[in-house]
Amino acid sequence: QQQWGFQCNCNRCKAEARYTGSSSSSSTAPLSDLLTQTYETCQSLSEDLDSAIDNDDTTTIQQIQQQLLDLQQQIEIRIRSVKPPANVRRWIQASIYDLYDLISLCADQLPAAAAAASSSSRSHGGSGQRRDQKSAAAAAAAAVETEALA
């Protein structure tokens, strides 16, 4: 109601309110707070990520990706604790689409950087090549999973 000036009574809005704590239920209030925090964090990190991508700053991209993955883990734990039906779970996840979008964007950027570093370290005999490839593969797998959720 605060955002749009009216209270919607559609099934999705009622279900989200019930499971996220934006209704009178105090037992689920932390999920609502976490979703709001996630939205605000994504808005803040979006500009930082764009800048890091423009500057080919893979270290910053990796740091942002880790922050986002940590948030995703917190949200998934909290969603599981309130045990919503599958459709409500998808609605809740859709409400923080920006999180999944930014995670995917990070994953898209890091394999390209890892491939460039890999070919460079191959010519220089780098020892961290296998670890970098595993990291890139893990990031790509996380992106695939988040895209399926979003």
Phi and psi restraints in degrees (value plus and minus 20) as a CYANA .aco file:
   2 GLN   PHI     -80.6   -40.6
   2 GLN   PSI     -61.6   -21.6
   3 GLN   PHI     -93.2   -53.2
   3 GLN   PSI     -60.4   -20.4
   4 TRP   PHI    -128.7   -88.7
   4 TRP   PSI     -31.2     8.8
   5 GLY   PHI      67.0   107.0
   5 GLY   PSI     -14.2    25.8
   6 PHE   PHI    -171.1  -131.1
   6 PHE   PSI     142.4   182.4
   7 GLN   PHI    -122.2   -82.2
   7 GLN   PSI      98.3   138.3
   8 CYS   PHI    -103.9   -63.9
   8 CYS   PSI     122.0   162.0
   9 ASN   PHI    -138.1   -98.1
   9 ASN   PSI       3.9    43.9
  10 CYS   PHI     -91.2   -51.2
  10 CYS   PSI     143.2   183.2
  11 ASN   PHI     -77.7   -37.7
  11 ASN   PSI     -62.1   -22.1
  12 ARG   PHI     -83.2   -43.2
  12 ARG   PSI     -69.6   -29.6
  13 CYS   PHI     -83.1   -43.1
  13 CYS   PSI     -61.4   -21.4
  14 LYS   PHI     -84.6   -44.6
  14 LYS   PSI     -62.1   -22.1
  15 ALA   PHI     -86.6   -46.6
  15 ALA   PSI     -64.6   -24.6
  16 GLU   PHI     -80.1   -40.1
  16 GLU   PSI     -63.1   -23.1
  17 ALA   PHI     -81.9   -41.9
  17 ALA   PSI     -60.9   -20.9
  18 ARG   PHI     -84.6   -44.6
  18 ARG   PSI     -65.3   -25.3
  19 TYR   PHI    -109.2   -69.2
  19 TYR   PSI     -41.8    -1.8
  20 THR   PHI    -115.6   -75.6
  20 THR   PSI     -33.1     6.9
  21 GLY   PHI      75.4   115.4
  21 GLY   PSI      -9.9    30.1
  22 SER   PHI    -104.0   -64.0
  22 SER   PSI     -17.2    22.8
  23 SER   PHI    -117.2   -77.2
  23 SER   PSI    -175.4  -135.4
  24 SER   PHI    -101.0   -61.0
  24 SER   PSI     -24.6    15.4
  25 SER   PHI     -94.0   -54.0
  25 SER   PSI      94.7   134.7
  26 SER   PHI    -103.5   -63.5
  26 SER   PSI     -37.5     2.5
  27 SER   PHI     -90.5   -50.5
  27 SER   PSI     -39.8     0.2
  28 THR   PHI    -130.2   -90.2
  28 THR   PSI     -12.7    27.3
  29 ALA   PHI     -75.5   -35.5
  29 ALA   PSI     -57.2   -17.2
  30 PRO   PHI     -79.6   -39.6
  30 PRO   PSI     -51.9   -11.9
  31 LEU   PHI     -85.8   -45.8
  31 LEU   PSI     -63.9   -23.9
  32 SER   PHI     -79.5   -39.5
  32 SER   PSI     -65.2   -25.2
  33 ASP   PHI     -82.6   -42.6
  33 ASP   PSI     -61.4   -21.4
  34 LEU   PHI     -86.3   -46.3
  34 LEU   PSI     -58.5   -18.5
  35 LEU   PHI     -85.1   -45.1
  35 LEU   PSI     -61.0   -21.0
  36 THR   PHI     -84.7   -44.7
  36 THR   PSI     -65.3   -25.3
  37 GLN   PHI     -80.3   -40.3
  37 GLN   PSI     -60.9   -20.9
  38 THR   PHI     -83.8   -43.8
  38 THR   PSI     -65.3   -25.3
  39 TYR   PHI     -78.2   -38.2
  39 TYR   PSI     -67.8   -27.8
  40 GLU   PHI     -85.0   -45.0
  40 GLU   PSI     -60.3   -20.3
  41 THR   PHI     -83.8   -43.8
  41 THR   PSI     -62.7   -22.7
  42 CYS   PHI     -82.8   -42.8
  42 CYS   PSI     -60.5   -20.5
  43 GLN   PHI     -82.0   -42.0
  43 GLN   PSI     -60.8   -20.8
  44 SER   PHI     -89.0   -49.0
  44 SER   PSI     -65.5   -25.5
  45 LEU   PHI     -94.4   -54.4
  45 LEU   PSI     -41.1    -1.1
  46 SER   PHI     -78.0   -38.0
  46 SER   PSI     -67.6   -27.6
  47 GLU   PHI     -86.3   -46.3
  47 GLU   PSI     -60.8   -20.8
  48 ASP   PHI     -82.1   -42.1
  48 ASP   PSI     -60.8   -20.8
  49 LEU   PHI     -87.1   -47.1
  49 LEU   PSI     -63.9   -23.9
  50 ASP   PHI     -77.6   -37.6
  50 ASP   PSI     -63.4   -23.4
  51 SER   PHI     -84.4   -44.4
  51 SER   PSI     -63.5   -23.5
  52 ALA   PHI     -83.0   -43.0
  52 ALA   PSI     -59.2   -19.2
  53 ILE   PHI     -85.8   -45.8
  53 ILE   PSI     -65.8   -25.8
  54 ASP   PHI     -79.2   -39.2
  54 ASP   PSI     -53.6   -13.6
  55 ASN   PHI    -116.6   -76.6
  55 ASN   PSI     -12.3    27.7
  56 ASP   PHI      31.3    71.3
  56 ASP   PSI      21.5    61.5
  57 ASP   PHI    -113.5   -73.5
  57 ASP   PSI      64.4   104.4
  58 THR   PHI     -86.4   -46.4
  58 THR   PSI     -49.3    -9.3
  59 THR   PHI     -83.0   -43.0
  59 THR   PSI     -66.7   -26.7
  60 THR   PHI     -86.1   -46.1
  60 THR   PSI     -59.9   -19.9
  61 ILE   PHI     -80.2   -40.2
  61 ILE   PSI     -63.1   -23.1
  62 GLN   PHI     -84.6   -44.6
  62 GLN   PSI     -59.6   -19.6
  63 GLN   PHI     -85.0   -45.0
  63 GLN   PSI     -63.2   -23.2
  64 ILE   PHI     -84.8   -44.8
  64 ILE   PSI     -63.2   -23.2
  65 GLN   PHI     -78.0   -38.0
  65 GLN   PSI     -63.0   -23.0
  66 GLN   PHI     -84.7   -44.7
  66 GLN   PSI     -60.9   -20.9
  67 GLN   PHI     -79.4   -39.4
  67 GLN   PSI     -64.3   -24.3
  68 LEU   PHI     -86.4   -46.4
  68 LEU   PSI     -61.8   -21.8
  69 LEU   PHI     -85.1   -45.1
  69 LEU   PSI     -56.2   -16.2
  70 ASP   PHI     -83.2   -43.2
  70 ASP   PSI     -63.3   -23.3
  71 LEU   PHI     -82.4   -42.4
  71 LEU   PSI     -63.5   -23.5
  72 GLN   PHI     -79.1   -39.1
  72 GLN   PSI     -62.5   -22.5
  73 GLN   PHI     -83.5   -43.5
  73 GLN   PSI     -63.8   -23.8
  74 GLN   PHI     -80.5   -40.5
  74 GLN   PSI     -63.6   -23.6
  75 ILE   PHI     -85.4   -45.4
  75 ILE   PSI     -65.3   -25.3
  76 GLU   PHI     -81.5   -41.5
  76 GLU   PSI     -60.7   -20.7
  77 ILE   PHI     -81.5   -41.5
  77 ILE   PSI     -65.1   -25.1
  78 ARG   PHI     -88.8   -48.8
  78 ARG   PSI     -58.9   -18.9
  79 ILE   PHI     -83.0   -43.0
  79 ILE   PSI     -64.1   -24.1
  80 ARG   PHI     -81.1   -41.1
  80 ARG   PSI     -53.2   -13.2
  81 SER   PHI     -90.5   -50.5
  81 SER   PSI     -46.8    -6.8
  82 VAL   PHI    -111.4   -71.4
  82 VAL   PSI     -29.7    10.3
  83 LYS   PHI      31.5    71.5
  83 LYS   PSI      37.0    77.0
  84 PRO   PHI     -97.6   -57.6
  84 PRO   PSI     138.6   178.6
  85 PRO   PHI     -82.3   -42.3
  85 PRO   PSI     141.4   181.4
  86 ALA   PHI     -75.8   -35.8
  86 ALA   PSI     -62.8   -22.8
  87 ASN   PHI     -85.5   -45.5
  87 ASN   PSI     -58.1   -18.1
  88 VAL   PHI     -89.3   -49.3
  88 VAL   PSI     -58.0   -18.0
  89 ARG   PHI     -77.6   -37.6
  89 ARG   PSI     -65.3   -25.3
  90 ARG   PHI     -85.4   -45.4
  90 ARG   PSI     -57.9   -17.9
  91 TRP   PHI     -84.0   -44.0
  91 TRP   PSI     -63.1   -23.1
  92 ILE   PHI     -83.0   -43.0
  92 ILE   PSI     -65.1   -25.1
  93 GLN   PHI     -82.6   -42.6
  93 GLN   PSI     -58.6   -18.6
  94 ALA   PHI     -84.4   -44.4
  94 ALA   PSI     -48.0    -8.0
  95 SER   PHI     -88.6   -48.6
  95 SER   PSI     -36.4     3.6
  96 ILE   PHI    -142.3  -102.3
  96 ILE   PSI      22.5    62.5
  97 TYR   PHI     -73.0   -33.0
  97 TYR   PSI     -56.4   -16.4
  98 ASP   PHI     -74.6   -34.6
  98 ASP   PSI     -57.2   -17.2
  99 LEU   PHI     -79.4   -39.4
  99 LEU   PSI     -71.2   -31.2
 100 TYR   PHI     -86.8   -46.8
 100 TYR   PSI     -55.1   -15.1
 101 ASP   PHI     -85.4   -45.4
 101 ASP   PSI     -64.6   -24.6
 102 LEU   PHI     -88.2   -48.2
 102 LEU   PSI     -58.5   -18.5
 103 ILE   PHI     -80.3   -40.3
 103 ILE   PSI     -64.2   -24.2
 104 SER   PHI     -84.2   -44.2
 104 SER   PSI     -60.7   -20.7
 105 LEU   PHI     -83.1   -43.1
 105 LEU   PSI     -62.6   -22.6
 106 CYS   PHI     -79.9   -39.9
 106 CYS   PSI     -66.9   -26.9
 107 ALA   PHI     -83.0   -43.0
 107 ALA   PSI     -56.1   -16.1
 108 ASP   PHI     -84.6   -44.6
 108 ASP   PSI     -55.3   -15.3
 109 GLN   PHI     -99.4   -59.4
 109 GLN   PSI     -57.3   -17.3
 110 LEU   PHI     -91.8   -51.8
 110 LEU   PSI     -60.2   -20.2
 111 PRO   PHI     -81.7   -41.7
 111 PRO   PSI     -56.4   -16.4
 112 ALA   PHI     -84.6   -44.6
 112 ALA   PSI     -61.6   -21.6
 113 ALA   PHI     -88.2   -48.2
 113 ALA   PSI     -59.5   -19.5
 114 ALA   PHI     -85.7   -45.7
 114 ALA   PSI     -58.0   -18.0
 115 ALA   PHI     -85.6   -45.6
 115 ALA   PSI     -61.1   -21.1
 116 ALA   PHI     -85.5   -45.5
 116 ALA   PSI     -63.1   -23.1
 117 ALA   PHI     -87.0   -47.0
 117 ALA   PSI     -56.7   -16.7
 118 SER   PHI     -83.3   -43.3
 118 SER   PSI     -65.6   -25.6
 119 SER   PHI     -88.1   -48.1
 119 SER   PSI     -52.6   -12.6
 120 SER   PHI     -89.0   -49.0
 120 SER   PSI     -64.1   -24.1
 121 SER   PHI     -93.0   -53.0
 121 SER   PSI     -46.8    -6.8
 122 ARG   PHI     -82.6   -42.6
 122 ARG   PSI     -60.5   -20.5
 123 SER   PHI     -95.4   -55.4
 123 SER   PSI     -38.1     1.9
 124 HIS   PHI    -130.7   -90.7
 124 HIS   PSI     -12.8    27.2
 125 GLY   PHI      49.7    89.7
 125 GLY   PSI      19.7    59.7
 126 GLY   PHI     -87.6   -47.6
 126 GLY   PSI     118.3   158.3
 127 SER   PHI    -110.1   -70.1
 127 SER   PSI     -37.2     2.8
 128 GLY   PHI    -109.2   -69.2
 128 GLY   PSI     -12.1    27.9
 129 GLN   PHI     -79.1   -39.1
 129 GLN   PSI     -67.1   -27.1
 130 ARG   PHI     -84.5   -44.5
 130 ARG   PSI     -60.8   -20.8
 131 ARG   PHI     -84.3   -44.3
 131 ARG   PSI     -61.8   -21.8
 132 ASP   PHI     -83.3   -43.3
 132 ASP   PSI     -60.0   -20.0
 133 GLN   PHI     -85.6   -45.6
 133 GLN   PSI     -60.1   -20.1
 134 LYS   PHI     -84.3   -44.3
 134 LYS   PSI     -60.4   -20.4
 135 SER   PHI     -82.7   -42.7
 135 SER   PSI     -65.3   -25.3
 136 ALA   PHI     -84.4   -44.4
 136 ALA   PSI     -60.1   -20.1
 137 ALA   PHI     -84.6   -44.6
 137 ALA   PSI     -61.3   -21.3
 138 ALA   PHI     -84.4   -44.4
 138 ALA   PSI     -61.7   -21.7
 139 ALA   PHI     -83.7   -43.7
 139 ALA   PSI     -62.1   -22.1
 140 ALA   PHI     -85.6   -45.6
 140 ALA   PSI     -58.9   -18.9
 141 ALA   PHI     -83.8   -43.8
 141 ALA   PSI     -61.3   -21.3
 142 ALA   PHI     -83.0   -43.0
 142 ALA   PSI     -57.9   -17.9
 143 ALA   PHI     -85.4   -45.4
 143 ALA   PSI     -62.6   -22.6
 144 VAL   PHI     -81.0   -41.0
 144 VAL   PSI     -63.9   -23.9
 145 GLU   PHI     -83.1   -43.1
 145 GLU   PSI     -62.7   -22.7
 146 THR   PHI     -90.8   -50.8
 146 THR   PSI     -54.1   -14.1
 147 GLU   PHI     -85.7   -45.7
 147 GLU   PSI     -55.7   -15.7
 148 ALA   PHI     -86.1   -46.1
 148 ALA   PSI     -54.7   -14.7
 149 LEU   PHI     -93.4   -53.4
 149 LEU   PSI     -58.4   -18.4
